[in-house]
Amino acid sequence: MNTILRLALTFAMAFACAAVAHAQPAPGAAPPPRVQLQGGVEYLNGGAGEEERAAIVAQSADLPLRIVFSVASGAYVLADHVDVANAGGAKVLSLDKAGPLLAIKVPPGDYTIDVTVAGKTERRPIKVGRQAVVLNWRLADEAKR
């Protein structure tokens, strides 16, 4: 084998090993969020770090209702509690410590979302259609604790 070919194969192997190592989570890193199920409703919840947010965004293609919790400055925050109810008022999802990203698989329809932070509850209606809906929920600055 000539020297140039040997050198090229060595670099190719080094890049392949580097790519495999880069694809592995860092030691001690939290595993990526997984779709969870509550009462037949699939959801993803989390996003405290940049990698976790990217993983949620990448996995949320089939979850048409997406909520992002933040304060006016744009900083992400957690909601103490979130309830999602259908048009008939039945709760379809109830979560403690939600966010900063929450993606939910619900059928098209009208929903009411109640979000509680620091003892205060806000309510918003939302209509979910066939396309994904992103609700950027801006909370009061006191929510950033």
Z-matrix of the N, CA and C atoms (Angstrom, degrees):
N
C 1 1.439
C 2 1.518 1 107.94
N 3 1.327 2 115.15 1 133.48
C 4 1.455 3 115.36 2 -178.48
C 5 1.527 4 110.62 3 -77.89
N 6 1.309 5 115.94 4 165.39
C 7 1.462 6 123.27 5 -173.59
C 8 1.524 7 112.42 6 -63.14
N 9 1.320 8 117.63 7 -40.66
C 10 1.470 9 121.27 8 -178.05
C 11 1.522 10 110.01 9 -65.68
N 12 1.311 11 118.41 10 -44.09
C 13 1.458 12 121.88 11 179.32
C 14 1.528 13 110.37 12 -64.05
N 15 1.324 14 117.21 13 -42.51
C 16 1.458 15 121.78 14 178.81
C 17 1.533 16 110.30 15 -61.68
N 18 1.320 17 116.80 16 -42.99
C 19 1.460 18 121.82 17 179.27
C 20 1.538 19 110.49 18 -64.60
N 21 1.340 20 116.48 19 -42.05
C 22 1.465 21 120.82 20 179.25
C 23 1.531 22 110.82 21 -63.35
N 24 1.322 23 117.45 22 -42.80
C 25 1.466 24 120.96 23 177.74
C 26 1.528 25 111.62 24 -65.07
N 27 1.312 26 117.19 25 -37.72
C 28 1.462 27 121.12 26 178.05
C 29 1.524 28 110.51 27 -62.65
N 30 1.349 29 117.30 28 -45.38
C 31 1.463 30 120.91 29 178.55
C 32 1.527 31 110.98 30 -65.06
N 33 1.333 32 116.42 31 -40.23
C 34 1.469 33 119.65 32 179.84
C 35 1.525 34 110.78 33 -62.11
N 36 1.324 35 116.82 34 -42.67
C 37 1.466 36 120.50 35 178.37
C 38 1.533 37 110.83 36 -65.52
N 39 1.323 38 116.40 37 -40.21
C 40 1.470 39 120.21 38 179.33
C 41 1.524 40 110.74 39 -63.00
N 42 1.339 41 117.44 40 -43.53
C 43 1.465 42 120.43 41 178.95
C 44 1.520 43 110.95 42 -66.68
N 45 1.334 44 117.39 43 -38.72
C 46 1.466 45 119.99 44 178.51
C 47 1.521 46 110.70 45 -63.85
N 48 1.313 47 117.44 46 -43.28
C 49 1.470 48 121.19 47 178.37
C 50 1.527 49 110.95 48 -64.43
N 51 1.326 50 116.64 49 -40.38
C 52 1.466 51 120.71 50 178.86
C 53 1.525 52 110.37 51 -64.47
N 54 1.330 53 117.38 52 -40.11
C 55 1.463 54 120.74 53 179.74
C 56 1.523 55 110.79 54 -64.90
N 57 1.323 56 117.52 55 -41.81
C 58 1.465 57 120.85 56 178.33
C 59 1.522 58 110.08 57 -65.03
N 60 1.312 59 117.55 58 -43.34
C 61 1.468 60 121.00 59 179.43
C 62 1.513 61 110.81 60 -64.11
N 63 1.332 62 117.63 61 -38.93
C 64 1.464 63 121.21 62 180.00
C 65 1.523 64 110.89 63 -67.69
N 66 1.312 65 118.76 64 -32.41
C 67 1.458 66 122.40 65 -178.23
C 68 1.524 67 112.38 66 -74.14
N 69 1.316 68 117.66 67 -18.40
C 70 1.453 69 121.57 68 -179.62
C 71 1.519 70 109.75 69 -82.29
N 72 1.355 71 117.93 70 142.48
C 73 1.459 72 118.63 71 176.55
C 74 1.523 73 110.24 72 -64.25
N 75 1.303 74 115.60 73 149.08
C 76 1.464 75 120.41 74 178.40
C 77 1.523 76 109.31 75 -63.97
N 78 1.339 77 116.93 76 147.32
C 79 1.458 78 118.88 77 178.19
C 80 1.527 79 110.09 78 -57.44
N 81 1.320 80 115.97 79 132.19
C 82 1.459 81 120.96 80 179.71
C 83 1.520 82 113.45 81 83.69
N 84 1.343 83 118.39 82 -5.86
C 85 1.462 84 121.13 83 179.61
C 86 1.523 85 109.52 84 -73.89
N 87 1.312 86 114.98 85 146.67
C 88 1.468 87 119.83 86 177.85
C 89 1.527 88 109.07 87 -67.99
N 90 1.332 89 117.68 88 144.87
C 91 1.458 90 119.64 89 177.37
C 92 1.534 91 109.26 90 -67.31
N 93 1.330 92 116.81 91 156.69
C 94 1.464 93 118.53 92 179.16
C 95 1.534 94 110.14 93 -62.69
N 96 1.336 95 116.87 94 152.80
C 97 1.469 96 119.23 95 179.71
C 98 1.523 97 110.43 96 -61.59
N 99 1.311 98 114.85 97 148.30
C 100 1.469 99 120.67 98 178.73
C 101 1.516 100 109.33 99 -117.45
N 102 1.321 101 114.96 100 148.82
C 103 1.460 102 119.46 101 175.86
C 104 1.518 103 107.99 102 -61.84
N 105 1.330 104 115.40 103 130.63
C 106 1.460 105 121.56 104 178.94
C 107 1.519 106 109.22 105 -111.89
N 108 1.307 107 116.53 106 166.38
C 109 1.459 108 122.23 107 -176.44
C 110 1.515 109 109.56 108 -130.09
N 111 1.335 110 116.38 109 130.35
C 112 1.465 111 121.58 110 174.85
C 113 1.520 112 107.43 111 -136.86
N 114 1.325 113 116.88 112 116.25
C 115 1.461 114 121.02 113 178.29
C 116 1.515 115 113.60 114 56.24
N 117 1.313 116 117.75 115 34.02
C 118 1.455 117 121.77 116 179.46
C 119 1.529 118 114.12 117 86.39
N 120 1.340 119 117.58 118 0.39
C 121 1.463 120 121.48 119 179.95
C 122 1.528 121 109.25 120 -105.05
N 123 1.330 122 115.62 121 124.37
C 124 1.462 123 120.92 122 177.63
C 125 1.525 124 109.41 123 -85.48
N 126 1.334 125 115.66 124 143.31
C 127 1.465 126 119.33 125 178.11
C 128 1.521 127 110.56 126 -155.87
N 129 1.325 128 114.41 127 158.62
C 130 1.465 129 123.66 128 171.84
C 131 1.518 130 106.82 129 -121.48
N 132 1.309 131 117.09 130 135.92
C 133 1.456 132 121.30 131 -177.98
C 134 1.519 133 109.20 132 -138.23
N 135 1.319 134 117.10 133 132.90
C 136 1.462 135 120.29 134 177.26
C 137 1.512 136 110.96 135 146.71
N 138 1.317 137 115.10 136 -147.47
C 139 1.446 138 120.31 137 178.79
C 140 1.513 139 114.18 138 103.57
N 141 1.331 140 116.37 139 27.73
C 142 1.465 141 119.75 140 -178.97
C 143 1.524 142 111.66 141 -64.96
N 144 1.307 143 117.97 142 -31.90
C 145 1.463 144 121.68 143 179.61
C 146 1.515 145 110.85 144 -115.48
N 147 1.316 146 115.86 145 164.81
C 148 1.457 147 121.31 146 -177.80
C 149 1.532 148 112.28 147 -59.89
N 150 1.341 149 116.85 148 -42.59
C 151 1.468 150 120.28 149 -179.53
C 152 1.524 151 111.03 150 -66.06
N 153 1.334 152 116.34 151 -39.43
C 154 1.463 153 120.27 152 179.90
C 155 1.530 154 110.53 153 -67.14
N 156 1.342 155 117.20 154 -39.98
C 157 1.463 156 120.50 155 177.26
C 158 1.527 157 110.09 156 -61.86
N 159 1.322 158 116.79 157 -44.27
C 160 1.464 159 120.43 158 179.13
C 161 1.526 160 111.11 159 -61.92
N 162 1.327 161 117.39 160 -39.25
C 163 1.464 162 121.22 161 178.63
C 164 1.523 163 110.92 162 -65.27
N 165 1.319 164 117.30 163 -40.55
C 166 1.470 165 120.58 164 179.18
C 167 1.525 166 109.87 165 -65.33
N 168 1.313 167 117.14 166 -45.93
C 169 1.469 168 120.73 167 179.17
C 170 1.528 169 109.93 168 -59.36
N 171 1.319 170 116.63 169 -43.11
C 172 1.466 171 121.11 170 -178.95
C 173 1.527 172 112.16 171 -65.19
N 174 1.334 173 117.72 172 -30.80
C 175 1.467 174 121.53 173 -176.29
C 176 1.526 175 113.79 174 -94.39
N 177 1.324 176 118.47 175 -3.29
C 178 1.463 177 119.98 176 -169.48
C 179 1.526 178 114.87 177 -95.19
N 180 1.318 179 118.30 178 14.40
C 181 1.469 180 120.97 179 -178.43
C 182 1.527 181 112.67 180 -57.12
N 183 1.322 182 118.30 181 -34.96
C 184 1.469 183 121.97 182 -177.96
C 185 1.523 184 112.42 183 -96.98
N 186 1.322 185 117.41 184 11.71
C 187 1.463 186 121.89 185 -178.51
C 188 1.528 187 107.89 186 -117.00
N 189 1.345 188 118.03 187 93.72
C 190 1.459 189 120.81 188 -167.00
C 191 1.534 190 116.77 189 -74.39
N 192 1.310 191 118.85 190 -16.24
C 193 1.462 192 120.42 191 177.98
C 194 1.516 193 108.41 192 -105.32
N 195 1.336 194 115.45 193 115.95
C 196 1.460 195 120.55 194 -176.92
C 197 1.516 196 109.01 195 -124.61
N 198 1.326 197 116.14 196 129.25
C 199 1.455 198 121.60 197 -178.38
C 200 1.525 199 108.14 198 -121.91
N 201 1.323 200 115.80 199 133.51
C 202 1.461 201 122.96 200 177.40
C 203 1.521 202 107.10 201 -117.84
N 204 1.328 203 117.21 202 120.55
C 205 1.460 204 122.09 203 179.99
C 206 1.526 205 109.70 204 -98.85
N 207 1.338 206 115.94 205 126.14
C 208 1.456 207 120.69 206 178.22
C 209 1.524 208 109.21 207 -152.91
N 210 1.325 209 115.55 208 171.75
C 211 1.464 210 121.76 209 174.07
C 212 1.523 211 107.92 210 -104.33
N 213 1.334 212 116.79 211 174.46
C 214 1.459 213 121.97 212 -175.14
C 215 1.524 214 112.98 213 -54.89
N 216 1.327 215 117.44 214 -33.74
C 217 1.466 216 120.43 215 -179.81
C 218 1.529 217 112.15 216 -71.35
N 219 1.333 218 117.22 217 -12.39
C 220 1.459 219 121.57 218 -178.66
C 221 1.514 220 113.82 219 99.24
N 222 1.331 221 117.41 220 -7.54
C 223 1.469 222 120.68 221 179.15
C 224 1.533 223 109.36 222 -67.20
N 225 1.318 224 115.75 223 137.49
C 226 1.459 225 120.58 224 177.87
C 227 1.519 226 110.53 225 -72.69
N 228 1.343 227 116.06 226 146.83
C 229 1.457 228 121.78 227 178.13
C 230 1.523 229 109.92 228 -139.96
N 231 1.318 230 115.18 229 165.71
C 232 1.459 231 122.04 230 174.93
C 233 1.517 232 109.37 231 -100.13
N 234 1.311 233 115.74 232 144.74
C 235 1.459 234 121.15 233 171.24
C 236 1.525 235 106.81 234 -92.38
N 237 1.333 236 116.66 235 140.74
C 238 1.462 237 119.87 236 178.55
C 239 1.526 238 110.98 237 -65.69
N 240 1.346 239 115.78 238 -38.05
C 241 1.461 240 120.17 239 -178.90
C 242 1.530 241 109.64 240 -155.20
N 243 1.333 242 116.18 241 144.68
C 244 1.467 243 122.76 242 176.88
C 245 1.523 244 108.89 243 -134.69
N 246 1.334 245 115.34 244 131.75
C 247 1.463 246 122.01 245 171.94
C 248 1.517 247 108.31 246 -120.24
N 249 1.323 248 116.29 247 134.70
C 250 1.458 249 121.92 248 175.15
C 251 1.528 250 106.39 249 -119.00
N 252 1.352 251 115.70 250 123.54
C 253 1.468 252 120.58 251 -179.08
C 254 1.521 253 109.24 252 -120.66
N 255 1.337 254 115.70 253 146.90
C 256 1.462 255 119.55 254 177.72
C 257 1.527 256 110.05 255 -80.56
N 258 1.341 257 116.47 256 -178.47
C 259 1.464 258 121.23 257 -176.35
C 260 1.529 259 112.20 258 -60.82
N 261 1.313 260 117.45 259 -26.11
C 262 1.462 261 121.46 260 178.43
C 263 1.516 262 113.05 261 -83.43
N 264 1.329 263 117.29 262 -2.73
C 265 1.462 264 121.22 263 178.96
C 266 1.518 265 114.44 264 91.16
N 267 1.332 266 117.34 265 -1.99
C 268 1.470 267 120.20 266 -179.69
C 269 1.527 268 109.46 267 -77.86
N 270 1.333 269 116.90 268 131.41
C 271 1.466 270 120.59 269 177.43
C 272 1.520 271 109.59 270 -69.19
N 273 1.333 272 114.78 271 128.42
C 274 1.459 273 119.72 272 176.73
C 275 1.526 274 111.08 273 -103.73
N 276 1.359 275 115.96 274 -19.03
C 277 1.459 276 120.14 275 178.45
C 278 1.521 277 108.78 276 -155.45
N 279 1.329 278 115.60 277 137.74
C 280 1.463 279 121.83 278 178.71
C 281 1.528 280 107.48 279 -140.56
N 282 1.346 281 116.45 280 116.42
C 283 1.463 282 120.57 281 -174.84
C 284 1.520 283 111.82 282 -131.31
N 285 1.317 284 115.67 283 141.16
C 286 1.460 285 121.77 284 168.01
C 287 1.523 286 107.48 285 -95.87
N 288 1.326 287 116.07 286 151.72
C 289 1.469 288 122.71 287 177.90
C 290 1.531 289 111.14 288 50.87
N 291 1.310 290 115.86 289 64.03
C 292 1.457 291 121.71 290 -178.10
C 293 1.521 292 110.96 291 -95.85
N 294 1.313 293 115.11 292 142.48
C 295 1.450 294 120.70 293 172.87
C 296 1.512 295 112.93 294 101.65
N 297 1.297 296 113.35 295 -172.47
C 298 1.458 297 128.01 296 6.75
C 299 1.525 298 114.55 297 -71.53
N 300 1.336 299 117.63 298 -15.06
C 301 1.460 300 120.47 299 173.30
C 302 1.520 301 109.10 300 -113.91
N 303 1.322 302 115.39 301 134.97
C 304 1.455 303 121.20 302 177.40
C 305 1.524 304 107.06 303 -136.25
N 306 1.327 305 116.73 304 119.34
C 307 1.464 306 122.43 305 179.18
C 308 1.516 307 107.68 306 -118.40
N 309 1.345 308 116.53 307 130.65
C 310 1.464 309 121.44 308 -171.07
C 311 1.521 310 109.97 309 -130.37
N 312 1.332 311 116.03 310 137.38
C 313 1.471 312 121.03 311 176.36
C 314 1.524 313 108.29 312 -95.72
N 315 1.320 314 115.03 313 104.32
C 316 1.461 315 121.74 314 176.91
C 317 1.520 316 107.70 315 -128.25
N 318 1.332 317 116.74 316 151.86
C 319 1.468 318 118.49 317 176.23
C 320 1.531 319 110.08 318 -72.26
N 321 1.322 320 117.15 319 159.78
C 322 1.466 321 119.34 320 177.00
C 323 1.531 322 110.59 321 -53.52
N 324 1.329 323 115.38 322 142.17
C 325 1.460 324 120.12 323 179.27
C 326 1.516 325 111.06 324 158.14
N 327 1.318 326 114.73 325 -175.43
C 328 1.460 327 122.10 326 178.88
C 329 1.521 328 109.65 327 -97.15
N 330 1.316 329 115.83 328 137.72
C 331 1.463 330 121.77 329 -177.99
C 332 1.527 331 109.75 330 -136.19
N 333 1.317 332 115.14 331 157.75
C 334 1.457 333 122.40 332 172.78
C 335 1.514 334 106.64 333 -120.51
N 336 1.338 335 115.74 334 132.43
C 337 1.456 336 120.35 335 -179.75
C 338 1.514 337 108.43 336 -117.13
N 339 1.318 338 116.48 337 126.17
C 340 1.459 339 123.14 338 175.27
C 341 1.521 340 108.09 339 -109.70
N 342 1.323 341 115.84 340 126.05
C 343 1.461 342 121.42 341 -179.86
C 344 1.529 343 108.40 342 -121.80
N 345 1.336 344 115.73 343 127.66
C 346 1.456 345 120.80 344 178.99
C 347 1.518 346 109.63 345 -113.16
N 348 1.347 347 114.75 346 127.85
C 349 1.462 348 122.39 347 176.50
C 350 1.524 349 107.15 348 -139.01
N 351 1.320 350 116.33 349 129.54
C 352 1.466 351 122.39 350 177.59
C 353 1.531 352 111.62 351 51.64
N 354 1.323 353 116.68 352 40.68
C 355 1.453 354 121.38 353 176.17
C 356 1.516 355 115.60 354 80.71
N 357 1.321 356 117.95 355 -2.21
C 358 1.466 357 121.57 356 179.35
C 359 1.520 358 109.46 357 -109.78
N 360 1.339 359 114.92 358 134.32
C 361 1.462 360 120.07 359 -179.49
C 362 1.522 361 110.37 360 -110.92
N 363 1.318 362 115.38 361 133.24
C 364 1.463 363 122.35 362 174.38
C 365 1.520 364 107.80 363 -114.74
N 366 1.317 365 116.23 364 145.13
C 367 1.471 366 121.80 365 -179.92
C 368 1.522 367 109.14 366 -123.36
N 369 1.321 368 115.21 367 137.67
C 370 1.457 369 120.41 368 176.05
C 371 1.523 370 110.04 369 -140.28
N 372 1.318 371 116.31 370 138.07
C 373 1.468 372 119.70 371 172.85
C 374 1.528 373 108.92 372 -85.48
N 375 1.317 374 116.25 373 152.48
C 376 1.468 375 120.73 374 176.98
C 377 1.523 376 108.81 375 -148.70
N 378 1.305 377 115.27 376 142.68
C 379 1.465 378 120.81 377 176.62
C 380 1.518 379 107.28 378 -109.43
N 381 1.313 380 116.08 379 123.66
C 382 1.464 381 122.11 380 178.91
C 383 1.520 382 107.67 381 -104.19
N 384 1.320 383 115.59 382 126.50
C 385 1.458 384 120.65 383 178.13
C 386 1.519 385 110.25 384 -111.17
N 387 1.308 386 116.01 385 -151.59
C 388 1.470 387 120.34 386 179.65
C 389 1.519 388 111.67 387 -77.35
N 390 1.331 389 117.20 388 -26.34
C 391 1.452 390 121.97 389 178.44
C 392 1.527 391 109.66 390 -92.85
N 393 1.309 392 115.92 391 155.02
C 394 1.468 393 120.65 392 179.27
C 395 1.529 394 110.72 393 -63.10
N 396 1.329 395 115.46 394 143.15
C 397 1.456 396 123.02 395 176.71
C 398 1.521 397 107.25 396 -117.48
N 399 1.329 398 116.70 397 127.76
C 400 1.461 399 121.24 398 177.59
C 401 1.519 400 107.87 399 -110.70
N 402 1.324 401 115.85 400 121.85
C 403 1.453 402 122.29 401 178.49
C 404 1.523 403 107.98 402 -107.32
N 405 1.330 404 116.40 403 109.80
C 406 1.465 405 121.28 404 176.64
C 407 1.519 406 107.60 405 -87.76
N 408 1.321 407 115.49 406 100.50
C 409 1.455 408 122.03 407 -174.69
C 410 1.518 409 108.98 408 -92.04
N 411 1.323 410 116.32 409 106.31
C 412 1.465 411 122.09 410 179.08
C 413 1.524 412 108.39 411 -89.57
N 414 1.307 413 115.53 412 120.45
C 415 1.458 414 121.92 413 179.64
C 416 1.526 415 109.85 414 -99.77
N 417 1.317 416 115.42 415 162.03
C 418 1.455 417 120.48 416 177.72
C 419 1.533 418 109.24 417 -60.98
N 420 1.329 419 115.92 418 150.17
C 421 1.467 420 120.24 419 -178.28
C 422 1.517 421 113.30 420 -57.17
N 423 1.340 422 117.88 421 -24.40
C 424 1.473 423 119.35 422 178.27
C 425 1.524 424 111.26 423 -65.15
N 426 1.325 425 116.95 424 -18.07
C 427 1.467 426 119.77 425 180.00
C 428 1.520 427 111.32 426 -66.26
N 429 1.325 428 117.04 427 -24.57
C 430 1.456 429 120.20 428 179.92
C 431 1.518 430 108.62 429 -80.36
N 432 1.316 431 115.52 430 103.42
C 433 1.473 432 120.07 431 -176.13
C 434 1.485 433 110.07 432 -110.99
